[in-house]
Amino acid sequence: MQERQVDIAIIGAGVVGLATALSLAPTGLQIALFDAQPKPSAGPQGTALNDWDRRVTALTPESIRFLKSLAAWSLIEESKRGGAYTDMLVWDSEGTGQIHFTATDLNIESLGTIVESSLTTQALISATEAAPNLSIHWGTRLESMDIEAESVRFTTSSGDTVIADMTIGADGGRSKSRELAGMRTREWRYGQNAIVATVRVEPHHSHACWQAFLPTGPLALLPLANDDLCSIVWSLDDALSDHWIQADHAAFVAGLNRALSGRGPQVLEVSDRQMFPLIQCHAVDYSRGRFVLVGDAAHSIHPLAGQGINLGLSDAQTLGNEIVWAHQRGADWCSSQVFSRYERQRKGDNLSMMATMQAFKWGFGSKNPAITLMRNIGLNSVDALPMAKRWFVQQAVGAK
C-alpha cells in the first residue's frame, strides 16, 4: 500500500475516458486512468458472424476528426473493419411515412462509420500507451473518494491512496465515482431492452443504415465493413425482449424480417445475441469541487440514433480544450470557472439530444391513430423539403 500523487486522475478507461486522457496529454501533466476491469483483449479478428463485436457505434465525421487528432483513427482504418455509410433510410412501420438521408445532402463523403466498440477502445489504448505522461491501471476498482478543497483523494482495490489535483469520472452510466461524489441524477427506465447481434443479409447493405420505427420500439440495421453483414440494435418493450432473446435462430431471423416488412435487406442468419436494459440518466450538475463528469457518467441516452458515444467524445474534446487552454495561459486549469465553461458548452447539446430521443420514443411508441397520421405526414414532409432534410442530416452527423 502506498500514497501516490498525480495531476489528473480519470476513473474509467473506456472510449470516453481514454479520449479525455489523450485530449489532455499536450499539457504534459501526469495523468493516470483507473479501470475496474482487466485490460481488454485485442478483440475479434475474423469475419464469421460471431467474430464481430455485438456492440458497435456510429461515429460521426466530427467524432472521427477528433479521433484523428488523438492519433487513434489510423488503427481503425488499418483494420479495415469500419463500415462507412452514405445513406440512412427511416420509416414508420405503422404507415407510409419515410425519409431518406444521403451524404450528398451535405456534400460529404459519408454520414459516418460503424465501428465495433472494442476496436475503438483498442485504438485509443494504443495511443494512450504511446504517450509518456499517461498511464492506465487495469483491474483497479475505486473504493472510496473524498473531494477536498484543493484535491480529490481516493482509495483503490489495490490498497493505494491516490491524491489528484482533479479527478474525472468517466466510468459509465452506473458510475461509482458519481455515486461516491454524492452527485444527484435524474434517471428513468424506458421500459425497454436492446438486443444486439450481427446478421447476414441479401442483397448487400449498400452502405446504408436502415431503421424501422415499430410500435414496440425501433429496429436498426447498421452496415459493417463486409457488404453482407450488418449489426442490429432492436429495442423492445420488456414483455417482448425476453421472448426474442430466448427465441431460436430461425424464429429470430423470421421475426426480424417481419419487422423490416421487406423495406430493408432480407436477413439470412444471425449471430449469438446479447441484451441490455435501456436507461436514461442525466446528472443535475457535471462537477463538484475538483471532480467532473464526462460521457455516460454525466448523461446516458437511448441508443436510437447511436449518438451516445458521439456526445461522450464531444465532452472529452470540450473538457480537454478548456483545460489545455487554461494550462497554456498559466491559469488555474482545475478551477470552477474551467468546469463551468465546459458544462455550459455541453449541457445544452446533451439535454437537447436526450429530449429528442424521448420525443421519438413517445411519438413512435404511441398507438393513437392521430399521432400515427401526424408522424407519417411529418416524415414525408421532411423528406420533401431540402432545407428541413439538410438540418436533420446535420444533427445526425454532428455538423455545426
C-alpha positions as CSV (number, residue, x, y, z in Angstrom):
1,M,0.0,0.0,0.0
2,Q,1.3,3.4,-0.9
3,E,0.2,7.0,-1.4
4,R,0.7,8.5,-4.8
5,Q,0.2,11.9,-6.3
6,V,-1.0,12.7,-9.8
7,D,-2.1,15.8,-11.6
8,I,-5.2,14.3,-13.1
9,A,-6.9,11.0,-12.3
10,I,-9.5,9.5,-14.6
11,I,-11.9,6.9,-13.3
12,G,-12.8,4.6,-16.2
13,A,-10.7,3.6,-19.2
14,G,-13.4,3.1,-21.8
15,V,-13.7,5.1,-25.0
16,V,-14.6,8.4,-23.4
17,G,-12.1,8.1,-20.5
18,L,-9.2,7.3,-22.9
19,A,-10.2,10.0,-25.3
20,T,-10.3,12.5,-22.4
21,A,-6.8,11.5,-21.3
22,L,-5.4,11.8,-24.8
23,S,-7.0,15.3,-25.2
24,L,-5.2,16.4,-22.0
25,A,-1.8,14.8,-23.0
26,P,-0.4,18.0,-24.6
27,T,-0.4,19.7,-21.1
28,G,2.5,17.4,-20.1
29,L,0.6,16.8,-16.8
30,Q,0.8,13.4,-15.2
31,I,-2.5,11.7,-15.9
32,A,-3.5,8.3,-14.5
33,L,-6.5,6.2,-15.6
34,F,-8.1,3.6,-13.3
35,D,-10.4,0.9,-14.6
36,A,-12.1,-1.9,-12.6
37,Q,-11.9,-4.3,-15.5
38,P,-8.8,-6.2,-16.6
39,K,-7.2,-4.9,-19.8
40,P,-9.4,-5.9,-22.7
41,S,-8.1,-8.4,-25.2
42,A,-7.4,-7.3,-28.8
43,G,-10.9,-8.3,-29.7
44,P,-12.3,-10.4,-32.6
45,Q,-10.3,-10.5,-35.9
46,G,-12.2,-13.0,-38.1
47,T,-15.2,-12.3,-40.4
48,A,-17.6,-15.0,-39.3
49,L,-20.9,-13.8,-37.7
50,N,-19.7,-14.5,-34.2
51,D,-16.3,-12.9,-34.8
52,W,-17.8,-9.3,-34.8
53,D,-18.3,-7.4,-31.6
54,R,-22.0,-7.2,-30.8
55,R,-21.7,-3.6,-29.6
56,V,-20.9,-1.1,-32.3
57,T,-21.1,2.7,-32.5
58,A,-22.0,5.0,-35.3
59,L,-19.1,7.5,-35.3
60,T,-19.9,10.9,-36.9
61,P,-17.5,12.7,-39.1
62,E,-16.9,15.1,-36.2
63,S,-16.0,12.3,-33.9
64,I,-13.7,10.8,-36.5
65,R,-11.9,14.1,-36.8
66,F,-11.4,14.1,-33.1
67,L,-10.1,10.6,-33.1
68,K,-7.7,11.5,-35.9
69,S,-6.4,14.4,-33.8
70,L,-5.7,11.9,-31.0
71,A,-3.7,9.6,-33.3
72,A,-6.3,6.9,-32.7
73,W,-8.1,6.7,-36.1
74,S,-5.2,5.1,-38.1
75,L,-5.5,1.8,-36.3
76,I,-9.2,1.6,-37.1
77,E,-8.5,2.4,-40.7
78,E,-5.8,-0.2,-40.9
79,S,-8.1,-2.9,-39.5
80,K,-10.5,-2.4,-42.5
81,R,-13.3,-3.2,-40.1
82,G,-15.0,0.2,-40.1
83,G,-18.2,0.4,-42.3
84,A,-18.7,3.9,-43.7
85,Y,-22.3,4.6,-44.6
86,T,-23.6,7.1,-47.1
87,D,-27.4,6.7,-46.7
88,M,-29.9,6.4,-43.9
89,L,-33.4,5.1,-44.5
90,V,-36.0,5.6,-41.8
91,W,-39.7,4.6,-42.0
92,D,-42.7,4.1,-39.8
93,S,-43.9,0.5,-39.8
94,E,-47.5,1.7,-39.0
95,G,-47.9,3.8,-42.1
96,T,-46.4,5.3,-45.2
97,G,-44.1,7.8,-43.6
98,Q,-40.4,7.5,-44.6
99,I,-37.3,9.6,-45.0
100,H,-34.1,9.1,-46.9
101,F,-30.9,10.9,-45.9
102,T,-27.8,10.8,-48.1
103,A,-24.3,12.2,-47.7
104,T,-24.8,14.2,-50.8
105,D,-27.3,16.3,-48.9
106,L,-24.3,17.8,-47.1
107,N,-21.8,17.3,-49.9
108,I,-19.7,15.0,-47.8
109,E,-18.3,11.5,-48.5
110,S,-20.2,9.7,-45.7
111,L,-22.6,10.2,-42.9
112,G,-20.4,8.3,-40.5
113,T,-18.7,5.0,-39.9
114,I,-20.0,1.9,-38.0
115,V,-17.1,0.7,-35.8
116,E,-17.0,-2.1,-33.2
117,S,-16.8,-0.7,-29.7
118,S,-13.9,-3.0,-28.9
119,L,-11.9,-1.7,-31.9
120,T,-12.3,1.9,-30.9
121,T,-11.2,1.1,-27.4
122,Q,-8.1,-0.8,-28.7
123,A,-7.1,2.1,-30.9
124,L,-7.4,4.6,-28.0
125,I,-5.4,2.2,-25.7
126,S,-2.6,2.0,-28.2
127,A,-2.5,5.8,-28.5
128,T,-2.6,6.2,-24.7
129,E,0.2,3.7,-24.1
130,A,2.4,5.7,-26.6
131,A,2.0,8.9,-24.5
132,P,4.8,9.2,-21.9
133,N,2.7,11.2,-19.4
134,L,-0.3,8.8,-19.4
135,S,-0.7,5.6,-17.5
136,I,-3.5,3.0,-17.2
137,H,-4.1,0.9,-14.1
138,W,-6.3,-2.0,-15.1
139,G,-8.2,-4.2,-12.6
140,T,-8.1,-1.3,-10.1
141,R,-11.5,-0.6,-8.6
142,L,-12.5,2.6,-6.9
143,E,-13.3,2.0,-3.2
144,S,-13.8,5.4,-1.6
145,M,-13.4,9.1,-2.5
146,D,-13.2,12.4,-0.7
147,I,-13.4,15.7,-2.6
148,E,-11.2,18.1,-0.7
149,A,-10.7,21.9,-1.2
150,E,-7.5,21.6,-3.3
151,S,-7.6,17.9,-4.5
152,V,-9.6,14.7,-4.7
153,R,-8.4,11.8,-2.6
154,F,-9.5,8.2,-3.3
155,T,-8.6,4.7,-2.4
156,T,-8.5,1.7,-4.8
157,S,-8.9,-2.0,-4.6
158,S,-5.1,-2.4,-4.7
159,G,-5.0,-0.6,-1.3
160,D,-3.3,2.5,-2.6
161,T,-4.4,6.0,-1.9
162,V,-4.3,8.4,-4.8
163,I,-4.3,12.2,-4.4
164,A,-5.1,14.1,-7.6
165,D,-5.3,17.8,-8.3
166,M,-8.5,17.0,-10.2
167,T,-10.4,13.8,-10.9
168,I,-12.7,13.0,-13.9
169,G,-15.5,10.4,-13.7
170,A,-15.7,8.5,-16.9
171,D,-17.0,5.2,-15.6
172,G,-20.3,4.9,-17.4
173,G,-24.0,5.1,-16.7
174,R,-23.7,3.3,-13.4
175,S,-20.9,5.5,-12.3
176,K,-19.3,4.5,-9.0
177,S,-17.3,7.8,-8.9
178,R,-20.5,9.8,-9.4
179,E,-22.2,7.9,-6.6
180,L,-19.2,8.4,-4.2
181,A,-19.2,12.1,-5.1
182,G,-22.8,12.4,-3.9
183,M,-23.9,13.9,-7.2
184,R,-27.7,13.9,-7.9
185,T,-29.1,12.5,-11.1
186,R,-32.5,12.3,-12.9
187,E,-33.0,8.8,-14.1
188,W,-35.7,6.7,-15.6
189,R,-36.1,3.4,-17.5
190,Y,-37.6,3.3,-20.9
191,G,-39.3,0.0,-20.1
192,Q,-37.2,-1.5,-22.9
193,N,-34.2,-3.6,-23.5
194,A,-31.9,-3.6,-26.6
195,I,-31.0,-6.8,-28.3
196,V,-27.7,-6.6,-30.3
197,A,-26.3,-9.1,-32.8
198,T,-24.6,-9.4,-36.2
199,V,-26.7,-10.6,-39.1
200,R,-26.0,-11.7,-42.7
201,V,-28.2,-10.0,-45.3
202,E,-29.0,-10.1,-49.0
203,P,-28.8,-8.1,-51.2
204,H,-25.8,-6.4,-49.6
205,H,-26.5,-3.4,-47.3
206,S,-25.5,-0.7,-49.9
207,H,-23.6,1.2,-47.2
208,A,-26.9,2.3,-45.8
209,C,-28.3,2.4,-42.2
210,W,-31.9,1.0,-42.2
211,Q,-34.2,2.0,-39.3
212,A,-37.8,0.9,-38.8
213,F,-39.9,2.5,-36.1
214,L,-42.2,-0.2,-34.7
215,P,-44.9,0.1,-32.0
216,T,-42.7,-2.0,-29.7
217,G,-39.5,0.0,-30.3
218,P,-37.1,0.9,-33.1
219,L,-35.0,-1.7,-35.1
220,A,-31.8,-0.5,-36.7
221,L,-29.6,-2.4,-39.2
222,L,-26.1,-0.8,-39.3
223,P,-23.7,-1.7,-42.1
224,L,-20.4,-3.4,-41.2
225,A,-17.3,-3.4,-43.4
226,N,-18.3,-6.7,-45.1
227,D,-21.0,-5.9,-47.7
228,D,-23.3,-8.8,-46.5
229,L,-23.0,-8.1,-42.8
230,C,-25.0,-5.7,-40.5
231,S,-25.1,-5.1,-36.8
232,I,-28.6,-4.9,-35.4
233,V,-30.0,-2.9,-32.4
234,W,-33.6,-4.0,-31.7
235,S,-35.2,-2.0,-28.9
236,L,-38.1,-4.0,-27.4
237,D,-40.6,-3.5,-24.6
238,D,-39.7,-5.6,-21.6
239,A,-42.5,-8.0,-22.2
240,L,-41.2,-8.9,-25.7
241,S,-37.4,-8.7,-25.2
242,D,-37.3,-11.8,-23.0
243,H,-39.2,-13.8,-25.7
244,W,-36.9,-12.7,-28.5
245,I,-33.6,-13.1,-26.7
246,Q,-34.6,-16.7,-26.0
247,A,-36.0,-17.5,-29.5
248,D,-34.1,-19.9,-31.6
249,H,-32.1,-18.5,-34.5
250,A,-34.6,-19.4,-37.2
251,A,-37.5,-17.8,-35.3
252,F,-35.4,-14.7,-34.5
253,V,-34.5,-14.2,-38.2
254,A,-38.1,-14.6,-39.2
255,G,-39.1,-12.0,-36.6
256,L,-36.5,-9.6,-37.9
257,N,-37.7,-10.0,-41.5
258,R,-41.4,-9.4,-40.4
259,A,-40.3,-6.3,-38.6
260,L,-38.5,-5.0,-41.7
261,S,-41.5,-5.7,-43.8
262,G,-39.4,-6.0,-47.0
263,R,-38.2,-2.4,-46.8
264,G,-34.6,-3.3,-45.9
265,P,-32.4,-6.1,-47.0
266,Q,-33.5,-9.6,-46.1
267,V,-31.8,-11.2,-43.0
268,L,-30.5,-14.7,-43.7
269,E,-28.8,-15.7,-40.4
270,V,-27.9,-14.2,-37.0
271,S,-25.0,-14.5,-34.6
272,D,-25.4,-15.1,-30.8
273,R,-27.3,-12.3,-29.2
274,Q,-26.8,-10.0,-26.2
275,M,-29.3,-7.9,-24.4
276,F,-29.0,-4.9,-22.1
277,P,-31.6,-2.6,-20.4
278,L,-32.2,0.9,-21.7
279,I,-32.0,3.6,-19.1
280,Q,-31.8,7.4,-19.5
281,C,-29.9,9.3,-16.8
282,H,-28.6,12.8,-16.5
283,A,-26.5,14.4,-13.7
284,V,-28.0,17.5,-12.3
285,D,-24.5,19.1,-12.2
286,Y,-21.4,18.0,-14.1
287,S,-18.9,19.0,-11.5
288,R,-18.4,19.2,-7.7
289,G,-15.3,20.9,-6.4
290,R,-12.4,19.4,-8.4
291,F,-14.4,16.4,-9.6
292,V,-16.0,16.5,-13.1
293,L,-18.1,14.0,-15.1
294,V,-17.9,13.1,-18.8
295,G,-19.7,10.7,-21.1
296,D,-22.4,8.3,-19.8
297,A,-21.4,9.1,-16.2
298,A,-22.9,12.6,-16.9
299,H,-25.6,11.5,-19.4
300,S,-26.8,8.3,-20.9
301,I,-29.5,8.1,-23.6
302,H,-31.5,5.7,-25.7
303,P,-29.3,4.1,-28.5
304,L,-31.9,5.1,-31.0
305,A,-29.6,7.3,-33.2
306,G,-26.3,5.9,-31.9
307,Q,-25.4,9.3,-30.6
308,G,-24.3,8.3,-27.0
309,I,-20.7,7.8,-27.9
310,N,-20.6,10.9,-30.0
311,L,-21.9,13.0,-27.1
312,G,-19.3,11.5,-24.9
313,L,-16.5,12.2,-27.3
314,S,-17.7,15.8,-27.6
315,D,-17.5,16.0,-23.8
316,A,-13.9,14.7,-23.9
317,Q,-12.9,17.2,-26.6
318,T,-14.6,20.2,-24.9
319,L,-13.2,19.5,-21.4
320,G,-9.8,18.8,-22.9
321,N,-9.8,22.1,-24.9
322,E,-10.8,24.1,-21.8
323,I,-8.1,22.6,-19.5
324,V,-5.4,22.8,-22.2
325,W,-6.3,26.4,-22.9
326,A,-6.1,27.4,-19.2
327,H,-2.9,25.5,-18.7
328,Q,-1.2,27.1,-21.7
329,R,-2.0,30.5,-20.3
330,G,-0.7,29.7,-16.8
331,A,-4.2,29.9,-15.4
332,D,-5.7,27.6,-12.8
333,W,-6.6,24.7,-15.1
334,C,-8.8,22.9,-12.5
335,S,-10.8,25.9,-11.3
336,S,-14.6,26.0,-11.0
337,Q,-14.5,28.5,-13.9
338,V,-13.0,25.9,-16.3
339,F,-15.6,23.3,-15.3
340,S,-18.4,25.9,-15.6
341,R,-17.3,26.7,-19.2
342,Y,-17.2,23.0,-20.0
343,E,-20.7,22.4,-18.5
344,R,-22.2,25.4,-20.3
345,Q,-21.0,24.2,-23.6
346,R,-22.0,20.6,-23.2
347,K,-25.2,20.5,-21.1
348,G,-27.4,22.2,-23.7
349,D,-26.4,19.8,-26.5
350,N,-26.8,16.8,-24.2
351,L,-30.2,17.8,-22.9
352,S,-31.4,18.6,-26.4
353,M,-30.4,15.1,-27.7
354,M,-32.0,13.5,-24.7
355,A,-35.2,15.4,-25.2
356,T,-35.2,14.4,-28.9
357,M,-34.7,10.7,-28.1
358,Q,-37.6,10.9,-25.6
359,A,-39.8,12.6,-28.1
360,F,-39.1,9.9,-30.7
361,K,-39.7,7.2,-28.2
362,W,-43.1,8.7,-27.3
363,G,-44.1,9.6,-30.8
364,F,-43.3,6.4,-32.4
365,G,-44.4,4.2,-29.5
366,S,-47.9,5.7,-29.5
367,K,-50.8,3.7,-30.9
368,N,-53.0,6.8,-31.1
369,P,-54.3,7.0,-34.8
370,A,-54.0,10.8,-34.8
371,I,-50.3,10.6,-33.7
372,T,-49.6,7.9,-36.3
373,L,-51.0,10.2,-39.0
374,M,-49.1,13.2,-37.8
375,R,-45.7,11.4,-37.6
376,N,-46.2,9.9,-41.1
377,I,-47.1,13.4,-42.5
378,G,-44.0,14.7,-40.6
379,L,-41.6,12.2,-42.1
380,N,-42.9,12.6,-45.6
381,S,-42.8,16.4,-45.3
382,V,-39.2,16.4,-44.1
383,D,-38.3,14.1,-46.9
384,A,-39.8,16.5,-49.5
385,L,-38.2,19.7,-48.1
386,P,-34.4,20.0,-48.9
387,M,-33.8,22.6,-46.1
388,A,-35.5,20.6,-43.4
389,K,-33.8,17.4,-44.5
390,R,-30.4,19.1,-44.5
391,W,-31.0,20.2,-40.9
392,F,-31.8,16.7,-39.8
393,V,-28.7,15.3,-41.6
394,Q,-26.6,17.9,-39.9
395,Q,-27.9,16.8,-36.5
396,A,-27.2,13.1,-37.4
397,V,-23.6,13.7,-38.4
398,G,-22.8,16.2,-35.6
399,A,-22.2,19.1,-38.1
400,K,-22.3,22.6,-36.7
